[in-house]
Amino acid sequence: MKKILILKSSPRYNGNSSTLADQVAAGAREAGGQVDVFELHDMDIRPCDACNDCRETGGVCIIGDDMQKLYPKLRQADGIVLASPIYWFTFSAQLKVCIDRWYALGSDDVHELAGKQVGICLAYADSDPYLSGAVNAIYTFRSMFNYIGAEITAIVYGSASDVGDIQKQPDLMAQAYQLGIKLVEGRKSNHQG
């Protein structure tokens, strides 16, 4: 059974990026996947201290916070989904602090997330992905996952400001649902954002 880890990073529980992530989860469950969902806004995740102790401990971060719950989930996941609103021209601070702590999963030679499938869900208030900054987030994700050797299965993104706006876009909701299925079935999407 494929394990899919979903990290929601919106401070709004019913926010638009979270709604897309819920669709991914529904699709993954429908396809027979085991899905774990975490709300990063509710978690105590401290910034990386840049102590480099994880390089001495074989990938064990010494910071005793909620990342210790996520590390085993990240290692075990076949697919990882990152869901974020676009705030100030990129993804949320909640997601950034979590990603920074992935440093402990790497070494000079290999990253433990190499080979994993990744899905991304983004929502932004502006109608234009360039003016909103969504393209900055997409560029960062592509650079990051290329560097660590993980493959982006699909990026689902769209304009939605008020809570519930994303639900008025059935094409986006369907794309998110299909992303969940593709992550479980190991298929790459044609829609890459």
N, C-alpha and C positions, 0 to 999 in steps of 0.2 A: 504494500500500500504506500503510495507516494505521500510524503509529508510536506505540507505547505504551511509556511509561516507568514502571517500577515502582520505588518507593523503599521498601525494607524498613528498619524502624528498631528492630527488636528486637535485644537483645544475644544472644538464643538463636537459632542458625541454623535450628533445627527448631521454633521457637516457633509458637504458634497463629496469631498474626497473619501470620507468614511463610508458614505453610501455606495460609491463605486467599489470600495474594498469589500463591502458586504456582498455585492454582486459577484465579485471574484470568488469569495468564500462559497457562495451558493453554487456556482458553477463547478468549483473544485469538489465540493461534497457530492454533487450530482454525478460527477465522473468517478467517484469512489475514493477520493483523496481524504486524508486525515488533515484537518485544518486547525491550527492554533492561531488565535487572534490576540494581539496585545495593544492596549491603548497607551502609547508612550507618554501622553500628557499626565497620566495617573501614576507614572513610575518615577522612582527616585534614581535618576541616572545623572551622575556627575560628569563633568568634562574630563577628558584625558589629562593626566598630570604630566605627561611627557617624561616620566621617570625611567622608561625603557626597561623596567623590571620584568615585563612580560617576555622580553627577549632572553632573560636569564632563567625564567621559570618554565620555559617550553610552552608559551602561549597562555599562561595563567595571569590574568590581570589581578593586581593586589588590592584594587579599590573595592571595598565591601558595600556594594549598592545593588540595585535591581538588575544591572547588566549581568550579574551572576546567574539570574534566572534565564536570561536570553542567550548567553553563550552556548549552552548545550542545545537549545532549540535551533540556533543558527547553524551549528555543526551538523545536526541531524537532518535538517530540512533538505528536501530535494528541490524545492522552489521557495523563493522569498519574494513577497510582495511589499512594496513600499508605497504608502498612500499619504499624500500631503496636499494641503492647500499651498498656493503660492503667496508668500508674504514677503514684501520688500524684494521682489524680483528673483526669488529662488524658493526652494523648499523650506519648511518650517525649522525653527531652532530645535524643537523637540527631536526631529529626525536627524538633524546635523550632529547633535551631541551624541546620539546613539551610534551613528556611523563613525564618528571619530574614535569611538571605543573599539571599533573593529580592528584597529591597529594590532591589538593583542592576538588576533587570529592569523597574523602574517609573520613572515620571516624574510630574510634577504632572498630566499629562493622560491618560496611558494606561499600562497594565501589559502587558508582553509575553506574559503568560499569559492575557490576556483572550480569551474565545471558546473556550478549550480545554475538553474534557470531563474530568471528574475522578471517580475512584472511590476509595472509602475502605474500608479493612478494619481493624476493631478487635476485640481480644480482651481480656477482663477476667476476673478471678478471682471476683468477687462475682456472685451470680445476678441482681442488679438493676442495670440500666444507670444508675439515679440514684444509688444508694449507691456504686457503683464509680467514678463520675466520668466514665463514658463520655459522658453527656449534656453534660458540660463540653467535651469534645473535639469532639463533634458541633456544638455551638453555635459554638465557635471556628471550625471549618471552614466552617460555613455563613456566618458573618459575614465571614470572610476572602475566600472565593471570591465572595461577593456583591459585596464591595468592589472586587475586581480584575476582575470581569466574566467569571469562569469559571463553568461550570455543573456542579454535582454530578450525575452520572449515577445513582449509587446509593451507599448506605452499607450495608455488610455488617458486622454486629457480633454478638457472642455471648459467652456465659460459657464460659470454658475456662481452667483453671489449669495443670495439669500438661502437659508436652509430649505432644502427640498427642491431647489431649482434644477438640480441635475436629474431628478426623477421625471422632469418634463421633456427629457431628451432620450427617447427610447433607443436610438441608435447607440448612444454612449453606454447606456445601461446594458444593452446586448453585447457590446464589445467587451465590457468588464466581465460579464458572465462567461463569454467565450474564452477570455483570458484564463479564467479558473479551470476550465476544461482542458485548455491547451497545456497548462502547467502540469496537470496530472497525466495527460497523455503524451507529454514530451514533444508537442508540436510547436513550431515557431509560427508566429502570426505574420500575415502579410502587411498588417498595419503597424508601422514602426514609429509613427509620430514624426 
